[in-house]
Amino acid sequence: MVKNCCFLTLVLLFFACAEKVIEPPEDLISKEKMTNILYDLALLNSAKSTNKAVLQKYSVEVMPYLYEKYEIDSVQFTKSDLYYASIPLEYEAIYTEIESRLEKEVDKMDEERKQKTEAAREKSKKLRDSLKSNASNIVKDSVLEEK
């Protein structure tokens, strides 16, 4: 009996999560476009919290910038966001995609940073070797001149 109740509860929860609670708005933003908007929003909010001066330098206000870039308005964005949020499985899929893209971007930046660090080390090593070689030659030359 308890197993049946648990199973029934799980089935009801599954269908409740998949059920559309809110009707889609007439000007619904596509899932792909909404994913892109929310991805850009995450990047811009991150930039705003880490280096606000850059956004201020170029007079970038996050939401107006996104509205212009994606040719949407605040009402369309809000209604579409509310609609997708009312379908937890869809919303989770959107945010899973965003998280995946952000992780790829972090990995890409880490790799670039690693390559730059390695190039700097290599350059520093060549410079040290060159300086040692030059110093050694100077010492040899001065020893030869003394003889």
TIRO-2110 file (N, C-alpha, C; in Angstrom, 1 decimal):
// TIRO-2110
0.8, -1.2, 0.0, N, 1, A
0.0, 0.0, 0.0, CA, 1, A
0.9, 1.3, 0.0, C, 1, A
1.9, 1.3, 0.9, N, 2, A
2.8, 2.4, 0.9, CA, 2, A
3.5, 2.6, -0.4, C, 2, A
4.0, 1.5, -1.0, N, 3, A
4.7, 1.6, -2.3, CA, 3, A
3.7, 2.2, -3.3, C, 3, A
2.5, 1.8, -3.3, N, 4, A
1.5, 2.3, -4.3, CA, 4, A
1.3, 3.8, -4.1, C, 4, A
1.2, 4.2, -2.9, N, 5, A
1.0, 5.7, -2.6, CA, 5, A
2.2, 6.5, -3.1, C, 5, A
3.4, 6.0, -2.8, N, 6, A
4.6, 6.6, -3.2, CA, 6, A
4.7, 6.7, -4.7, C, 6, A
4.4, 5.6, -5.4, N, 7, A
4.4, 5.6, -6.8, CA, 7, A
3.4, 6.6, -7.4, C, 7, A
2.2, 6.6, -6.9, N, 8, A
1.2, 7.5, -7.3, CA, 8, A
1.6, 8.9, -7.1, C, 8, A
2.2, 9.2, -6.0, N, 9, A
2.7, 10.6, -5.7, CA, 9, A
3.7, 11.0, -6.7, C, 9, A
4.7, 10.1, -7.0, N, 10, A
5.7, 10.4, -8.0, CA, 10, A
5.2, 10.7, -9.4, C, 10, A
4.2, 9.8, -9.8, N, 11, A
3.6, 10.0, -11.1, CA, 11, A
2.9, 11.4, -11.1, C, 11, A
2.1, 11.7, -10.1, N, 12, A
1.4, 13.0, -10.1, CA, 12, A
2.4, 14.2, -10.1, C, 12, A
3.5, 14.1, -9.4, N, 13, A
4.5, 15.1, -9.4, CA, 13, A
5.1, 15.3, -10.8, C, 13, A
5.4, 14.1, -11.4, N, 14, A
6.0, 14.2, -12.7, CA, 14, A
5.0, 14.9, -13.7, C, 14, A
3.8, 14.6, -13.7, N, 15, A
2.8, 15.2, -14.6, CA, 15, A
2.6, 16.7, -14.2, C, 15, A
2.6, 16.9, -12.9, N, 16, A
2.4, 18.3, -12.5, CA, 16, A
3.5, 19.2, -12.9, C, 16, A
4.8, 18.7, -12.9, N, 17, A
5.9, 19.4, -13.4, CA, 17, A
5.9, 19.7, -14.9, C, 17, A
5.3, 18.7, -15.6, N, 18, A
5.3, 18.8, -17.1, CA, 18, A
4.1, 19.6, -17.6, C, 18, A
3.1, 19.8, -16.7, N, 19, A
1.9, 20.5, -17.1, CA, 19, A
2.1, 22.0, -17.2, C, 19, A
1.5, 22.6, -18.2, N, 20, A
1.6, 24.0, -18.5, CA, 20, A
0.6, 24.7, -17.6, C, 20, A
1.1, 25.5, -16.6, N, 21, A
0.3, 26.2, -15.7, CA, 21, A
-0.2, 27.5, -16.3, C, 21, A
0.7, 28.1, -17.0, N, 22, A
0.5, 29.4, -17.7, CA, 22, A
0.4, 29.2, -19.2, C, 22, A
-0.5, 29.8, -19.8, N, 23, A
-0.6, 29.7, -21.3, CA, 23, A
0.6, 30.5, -21.9, C, 23, A
1.1, 30.1, -23.0, N, 24, A
2.2, 30.8, -23.6, CA, 24, A
1.8, 32.2, -24.1, C, 24, A
2.5, 33.2, -23.9, N, 25, A
2.2, 34.5, -24.4, CA, 25, A
2.2, 34.6, -25.9, C, 25, A
1.5, 35.5, -26.5, N, 26, A
1.5, 35.6, -28.0, CA, 26, A
2.9, 35.8, -28.6, C, 26, A
3.7, 36.6, -27.9, N, 27, A
5.0, 37.0, -28.4, CA, 27, A
6.1, 36.2, -27.6, C, 27, A
5.8, 34.9, -27.4, N, 28, A
6.8, 34.1, -26.6, CA, 28, A
8.1, 34.1, -27.3, C, 28, A
9.2, 34.3, -26.5, N, 29, A
10.5, 34.2, -27.0, CA, 29, A
10.9, 32.7, -27.1, C, 29, A
11.5, 32.3, -28.2, N, 30, A
11.8, 30.9, -28.4, CA, 30, A
12.8, 30.5, -27.4, C, 30, A
12.7, 29.2, -27.1, N, 31, A
13.6, 28.6, -26.1, CA, 31, A
15.1, 28.9, -26.4, C, 31, A
15.5, 28.7, -27.6, N, 32, A
16.9, 29.0, -28.0, CA, 32, A
17.3, 30.5, -27.7, C, 32, A
16.4, 31.4, -28.1, N, 33, A
16.7, 32.8, -27.9, CA, 33, A
16.7, 33.1, -26.5, C, 33, A
15.8, 32.5, -25.7, N, 34, A
15.7, 32.8, -24.3, CA, 34, A
17.0, 32.3, -23.6, C, 34, A
17.5, 31.1, -24.1, N, 35, A
18.7, 30.6, -23.5, CA, 35, A
19.9, 31.6, -23.8, C, 35, A
19.9, 32.1, -25.0, N, 36, A
21.0, 33.1, -25.4, CA, 36, A
20.9, 34.3, -24.5, C, 36, A
19.6, 34.8, -24.3, N, 37, A
19.4, 36.0, -23.5, CA, 37, A
19.9, 35.8, -22.1, C, 37, A
19.5, 34.7, -21.5, N, 38, A
19.8, 34.4, -20.1, CA, 38, A
21.3, 34.1, -20.0, C, 38, A
22.0, 33.5, -21.0, N, 39, A
23.4, 33.3, -21.0, CA, 39, A
24.1, 34.7, -21.0, C, 39, A
23.7, 35.6, -21.9, N, 40, A
24.3, 36.9, -21.9, CA, 40, A
24.1, 37.6, -20.6, C, 40, A
22.9, 37.5, -20.0, N, 41, A
22.6, 38.1, -18.8, CA, 41, A
23.5, 37.6, -17.7, C, 41, A
23.8, 36.3, -17.7, N, 42, A
24.7, 35.7, -16.7, CA, 42, A
26.1, 36.3, -16.9, C, 42, A
26.6, 36.4, -18.1, N, 43, A
27.9, 37.0, -18.4, CA, 43, A
28.0, 38.4, -18.0, C, 43, A
27.0, 39.2, -18.3, N, 44, A
27.0, 40.6, -18.0, CA, 44, A
26.9, 40.9, -16.5, C, 44, A
26.1, 40.1, -15.8, N, 45, A
26.0, 40.3, -14.4, CA, 45, A
27.3, 39.9, -13.7, C, 45, A
28.0, 38.9, -14.2, N, 46, A
29.3, 38.5, -13.7, CA, 46, A
30.3, 39.6, -14.0, C, 46, A
30.3, 40.2, -15.2, N, 47, A
31.2, 41.3, -15.5, CA, 47, A
30.9, 42.5, -14.5, C, 47, A
29.6, 42.7, -14.3, N, 48, A
29.2, 43.8, -13.4, CA, 48, A
29.7, 43.7, -12.0, C, 48, A
29.7, 42.4, -11.6, N, 49, A
30.2, 42.2, -10.2, CA, 49, A
31.7, 42.1, -10.1, C, 49, A
32.4, 41.8, -11.2, N, 50, A
33.8, 41.7, -11.1, CA, 50, A
34.6, 42.9, -11.6, C, 50, A
34.0, 43.6, -12.6, N, 51, A
34.7, 44.7, -13.1, CA, 51, A
33.7, 45.7, -13.7, C, 51, A
33.0, 46.4, -12.8, N, 52, A
31.9, 47.3, -13.1, CA, 52, A
32.4, 48.5, -13.9, C, 52, A
33.7, 48.8, -13.8, N, 53, A
34.3, 50.0, -14.5, CA, 53, A
34.2, 49.8, -16.0, C, 53, A
34.4, 48.6, -16.5, N, 54, A
34.3, 48.4, -17.9, CA, 54, A
33.0, 48.7, -18.5, C, 54, A
31.9, 48.2, -17.8, N, 55, A
30.6, 48.4, -18.2, CA, 55, A
30.2, 49.9, -18.2, C, 55, A
30.7, 50.6, -17.1, N, 56, A
30.5, 52.0, -17.0, CA, 56, A
31.2, 52.8, -18.0, C, 56, A
32.4, 52.4, -18.3, N, 57, A
33.2, 53.1, -19.4, CA, 57, A
32.5, 53.1, -20.7, C, 57, A
31.8, 52.0, -21.0, N, 58, A
31.1, 52.0, -22.3, CA, 58, A
29.6, 52.2, -22.2, C, 58, A
29.2, 52.7, -21.0, N, 59, A
27.8, 53.1, -20.7, CA, 59, A
26.9, 51.9, -21.0, C, 59, A
27.2, 50.7, -20.6, N, 60, A
26.4, 49.5, -20.8, CA, 60, A
25.5, 49.3, -19.6, C, 60, A
24.2, 49.4, -19.8, N, 61, A
23.2, 49.0, -18.8, CA, 61, A
22.7, 47.7, -19.3, C, 61, A
22.8, 46.7, -18.4, N, 62, A
22.6, 45.3, -18.8, CA, 62, A
21.2, 45.1, -19.5, C, 62, A
20.1, 45.3, -18.8, N, 63, A
18.8, 45.0, -19.4, CA, 63, A
18.5, 45.8, -20.7, C, 63, A
18.7, 47.1, -20.7, N, 64, A
18.5, 47.8, -22.0, CA, 64, A
19.4, 47.3, -23.1, C, 64, A
20.6, 46.9, -22.8, N, 65, A
21.5, 46.4, -23.8, CA, 65, A
20.9, 45.1, -24.4, C, 65, A
20.4, 44.2, -23.5, N, 66, A
19.9, 42.9, -23.9, CA, 66, A
18.6, 43.1, -24.7, C, 66, A
17.7, 44.0, -24.3, N, 67, A
16.5, 44.3, -25.0, CA, 67, A
16.8, 44.8, -26.5, C, 67, A
17.8, 45.6, -26.6, N, 68, A
18.2, 46.1, -27.9, CA, 68, A
18.8, 45.0, -28.7, C, 68, A
19.7, 44.3, -28.1, N, 69, A
20.5, 43.2, -28.9, CA, 69, A
19.5, 42.2, -29.4, C, 69, A
18.5, 41.8, -28.6, N, 70, A
17.6, 40.7, -29.0, CA, 70, A
16.3, 41.2, -29.6, C, 70, A
16.2, 42.5, -29.7, N, 71, A
15.0, 43.1, -30.3, CA, 71, A
13.7, 42.7, -29.5, C, 71, A
13.8, 42.8, -28.2, N, 72, A
12.6, 42.5, -27.4, CA, 72, A
12.4, 43.6, -26.4, C, 72, A
11.3, 43.6, -25.7, N, 73, A
11.0, 44.6, -24.7, CA, 73, A
10.9, 43.9, -23.3, C, 73, A
10.8, 44.7, -22.3, N, 74, A
10.8, 44.2, -20.9, CA, 74, A
9.6, 43.3, -20.6, C, 74, A
8.5, 43.7, -21.2, N, 75, A
7.2, 42.9, -21.0, CA, 75, A
7.3, 41.6, -21.6, C, 75, A
7.8, 41.5, -22.9, N, 76, A
8.0, 40.3, -23.6, CA, 76, A
9.0, 39.4, -22.8, C, 76, A
10.0, 39.9, -22.4, N, 77, A
11.0, 39.1, -21.6, CA, 77, A
10.4, 38.6, -20.3, C, 77, A
9.7, 39.4, -19.6, N, 78, A
9.1, 39.0, -18.3, CA, 78, A
8.1, 37.9, -18.5, C, 78, A
7.2, 38.1, -19.5, N, 79, A
6.2, 37.1, -19.8, CA, 79, A
6.8, 35.8, -20.2, C, 79, A
7.8, 35.9, -21.1, N, 80, A
8.4, 34.6, -21.5, CA, 80, A
9.1, 33.9, -20.4, C, 80, A
9.8, 34.7, -19.6, N, 81, A
10.6, 34.1, -18.5, CA, 81, A
9.6, 33.5, -17.5, C, 81, A
8.5, 34.1, -17.2, N, 82, A
7.5, 33.6, -16.3, CA, 82, A
6.9, 32.3, -16.9, C, 82, A
6.7, 32.3, -18.2, N, 83, A
6.1, 31.1, -18.9, CA, 83, A
7.1, 29.9, -18.7, C, 83, A
8.3, 30.1, -19.1, N, 84, A
9.3, 29.0, -19.0, CA, 84, A
9.5, 28.6, -17.5, C, 84, A
9.5, 29.5, -16.6, N, 85, A
9.6, 29.2, -15.2, CA, 85, A
8.4, 28.4, -14.7, C, 85, A
7.3, 28.5, -15.3, N, 86, A
6.1, 27.7, -14.9, CA, 86, A
6.2, 26.3, -15.4, C, 86, A
7.2, 26.0, -16.2, N, 87, A
7.4, 24.6, -16.7, CA, 87, A
8.8, 24.2, -16.2, C, 87, A
8.9, 23.7, -15.0, N, 88, A
10.2, 23.4, -14.4, CA, 88, A
11.1, 22.6, -15.3, C, 88, A
10.7, 21.6, -16.0, N, 89, A
11.6, 20.8, -16.8, CA, 89, A
12.2, 21.6, -17.9, C, 89, A
11.4, 22.5, -18.5, N, 90, A
11.9, 23.4, -19.6, CA, 90, A
12.9, 24.3, -19.0, C, 90, A
12.5, 24.9, -17.9, N, 91, A
13.4, 25.9, -17.3, CA, 91, A
14.7, 25.3, -16.9, C, 91, A
14.7, 24.1, -16.3, N, 92, A
15.9, 23.4, -16.0, CA, 92, A
16.7, 23.1, -17.2, C, 92, A
16.1, 22.7, -18.3, N, 93, A
16.9, 22.4, -19.5, CA, 93, A
17.6, 23.7, -20.0, C, 93, A
16.9, 24.8, -19.9, N, 94, A
17.5, 26.1, -20.3, CA, 94, A
18.7, 26.4, -19.5, C, 94, A
18.6, 26.3, -18.2, N, 95, A
19.7, 26.6, -17.3, CA, 95, A
20.8, 25.6, -17.3, C, 95, A
20.5, 24.3, -17.6, N, 96, A
21.5, 23.3, -17.8, CA, 96, A
22.3, 23.7, -19.0, C, 96, A
21.7, 24.1, -20.1, N, 97, A
22.4, 24.6, -21.3, CA, 97, A
23.3, 25.8, -21.0, C, 97, A
22.8, 26.7, -20.3, N, 98, A
23.5, 27.9, -19.9, CA, 98, A
24.8, 27.5, -19.1, C, 98, A
24.6, 26.6, -18.1, N, 99, A
25.7, 26.2, -17.2, CA, 99, A
26.7, 25.5, -18.1, C, 99, A
26.3, 24.7, -19.0, N, 100, A
27.3, 24.0, -19.9, CA, 100, A
28.1, 25.0, -20.7, C, 100, A
27.4, 26.0, -21.3, N, 101, A
28.1, 27.0, -22.1, CA, 101, A
29.1, 27.8, -21.2, C, 101, A
28.7, 28.1, -20.0, N, 102, A
29.5, 28.9, -19.1, CA, 102, A
30.8, 28.0, -18.7, C, 102, A
30.6, 26.8, -18.5, N, 103, A
31.7, 25.9, -18.1, CA, 103, A
32.7, 25.8, -19.3, C, 103, A
32.2, 25.7, -20.5, N, 104, A
33.0, 25.6, -21.7, CA, 104, A
33.8, 26.9, -21.8, C, 104, A
33.2, 28.0, -21.5, N, 105, A
33.9, 29.3, -21.6, CA, 105, A
35.0, 29.4, -20.5, C, 105, A
34.7, 28.9, -19.3, N, 106, A
35.7, 29.0, -18.3, CA, 106, A
36.9, 28.1, -18.7, C, 106, A
36.6, 26.9, -19.2, N, 107, A
37.6, 26.0, -19.6, CA, 107, A
38.5, 26.6, -20.7, C, 107, A
37.8, 27.3, -21.6, N, 108, A
38.6, 28.0, -22.7, CA, 108, A
39.5, 29.0, -22.2, C, 108, A
39.0, 29.8, -21.2, N, 109, A
39.8, 30.9, -20.6, CA, 109, A
40.9, 30.3, -19.8, C, 109, A
40.7, 29.2, -19.1, N, 110, A
41.7, 28.6, -18.3, CA, 110, A
42.8, 28.1, -19.3, C, 110, A
42.4, 27.5, -20.4, N, 111, A
43.4, 27.0, -21.4, CA, 111, A
44.2, 28.2, -21.9, C, 111, A
43.6, 29.3, -22.3, N, 112, A
44.3, 30.4, -22.8, CA, 112, A
45.3, 31.0, -21.8, C, 112, A
44.8, 31.1, -20.5, N, 113, A
45.7, 31.6, -19.4, CA, 113, A
46.9, 30.6, -19.3, C, 113, A
46.6, 29.3, -19.3, N, 114, A
47.7, 28.4, -19.2, CA, 114, A
48.7, 28.5, -20.3, C, 114, A
48.2, 28.7, -21.6, N, 115, A
49.1, 28.9, -22.7, CA, 115, A
50.0, 30.2, -22.6, C, 115, A
49.3, 31.2, -22.1, N, 116, A
50.0, 32.5, -22.0, CA, 116, A
51.1, 32.4, -20.9, C, 116, A
50.7, 31.7, -19.8, N, 117, A
51.7, 31.5, -18.7, CA, 117, A
52.9, 30.7, -19.2, C, 117, A
52.6, 29.6, -19.9, N, 118, A
53.7, 28.8, -20.4, CA, 118, A
54.5, 29.6, -21.4, C, 118, A
53.9, 30.4, -22.3, N, 119, A
54.7, 31.2, -23.2, CA, 119, A
55.6, 32.2, -22.4, C, 119, A
55.1, 32.8, -21.4, N, 120, A
55.8, 33.7, -20.6, CA, 120, A
57.0, 33.0, -19.9, C, 120, A
56.8, 31.8, -19.4, N, 121, A
57.8, 31.1, -18.7, CA, 121, A
58.9, 30.7, -19.7, C, 121, A
58.5, 30.3, -20.9, N, 122, A
59.5, 30.0, -21.9, CA, 122, A
60.3, 31.2, -22.3, C, 122, A
59.7, 32.3, -22.5, N, 123, A
60.4, 33.6, -22.8, CA, 123, A
61.3, 33.9, -21.7, C, 123, A
60.9, 33.8, -20.5, N, 124, A
61.7, 34.2, -19.3, CA, 124, A
62.9, 33.2, -19.3, C, 124, A
62.7, 31.9, -19.5, N, 125, A
63.8, 31.0, -19.5, CA, 125, A
64.8, 31.3, -20.6, C, 125, A
64.3, 31.7, -21.8, N, 126, A
65.3, 32.0, -22.9, CA, 126, A
66.1, 33.3, -22.5, C, 126, A
65.4, 34.2, -21.9, N, 127, A
66.1, 35.5, -21.5, CA, 127, A
67.1, 35.1, -20.4, C, 127, A
66.8, 34.3, -19.4, N, 128, A
67.8, 33.9, -18.4, CA, 128, A
69.0, 33.2, -19.1, C, 128, A
68.7, 32.3, -20.0, N, 129, A
69.7, 31.5, -20.6, CA, 129, A
70.6, 32.5, -21.5, C, 129, A
70.0, 33.4, -22.1, N, 130, A
70.7, 34.4, -22.9, CA, 130, A
71.6, 35.3, -22.0, C, 130, A
71.1, 35.7, -20.9, N, 131, A
71.8, 36.5, -20.0, CA, 131, A
73.0, 35.7, -19.4, C, 131, A
72.8, 34.5, -19.0, N, 132, A
73.9, 33.6, -18.5, CA, 132, A
75.0, 33.4, -19.6, C, 132, A
74.5, 33.2, -20.8, N, 133, A
75.5, 33.0, -21.9, CA, 133, A
76.3, 34.3, -22.1, C, 133, A
75.6, 35.4, -22.1, N, 134, A
76.3, 36.7, -22.3, CA, 134, A
77.3, 37.0, -21.1, C, 134, A
76.8, 36.7, -19.9, N, 135, A
77.7, 36.9, -18.7, CA, 135, A
78.9, 36.0, -18.8, C, 135, A
78.7, 34.8, -19.2, N, 136, A
79.8, 33.8, -19.4, CA, 136, A
80.8, 34.3, -20.4, C, 136, A
80.2, 34.8, -21.5, N, 137, A
81.1, 35.3, -22.6, CA, 137, A
81.9, 36.6, -22.1, C, 137, A
81.3, 37.4, -21.3, N, 138, A
81.9, 38.6, -20.8, CA, 138, A
83.1, 38.2, -19.9, C, 138, A
82.8, 37.2, -19.0, N, 139, A
83.8, 36.8, -18.1, CA, 139, A
85.0, 36.1, -18.9, C, 139, A
84.7, 35.3, -19.9, N, 140, A
85.7, 34.7, -20.7, CA, 140, A
86.6, 35.8, -21.4, C, 140, A
85.9, 36.8, -22.0, N, 141, A
86.6, 37.8, -22.7, CA, 141, A
87.5, 38.6, -21.7, C, 141, A
87.0, 38.9, -20.5, N, 142, A
87.8, 39.7, -19.6, CA, 142, A
89.0, 38.8, -19.1, C, 142, A
88.8, 37.5, -19.0, N, 143, A
89.9, 36.7, -18.6, CA, 143, A
91.0, 36.6, -19.7, C, 143, A
90.5, 36.5, -20.9, N, 144, A
91.4, 36.5, -22.1, CA, 144, A
92.2, 37.8, -22.2, C, 144, A
91.5, 38.9, -21.9, N, 145, A
92.2, 40.2, -22.0, CA, 145, A
93.2, 40.4, -21.0, C, 145, A
93.0, 39.8, -19.8, N, 146, A
94.0, 39.9, -18.7, CA, 146, A
95.3, 39.1, -19.0, C, 146, A
95.2, 38.1, -19.8, N, 147, A
96.3, 37.3, -20.2, CA, 147, A
97.1, 38.0, -21.2, C, 147, A
END
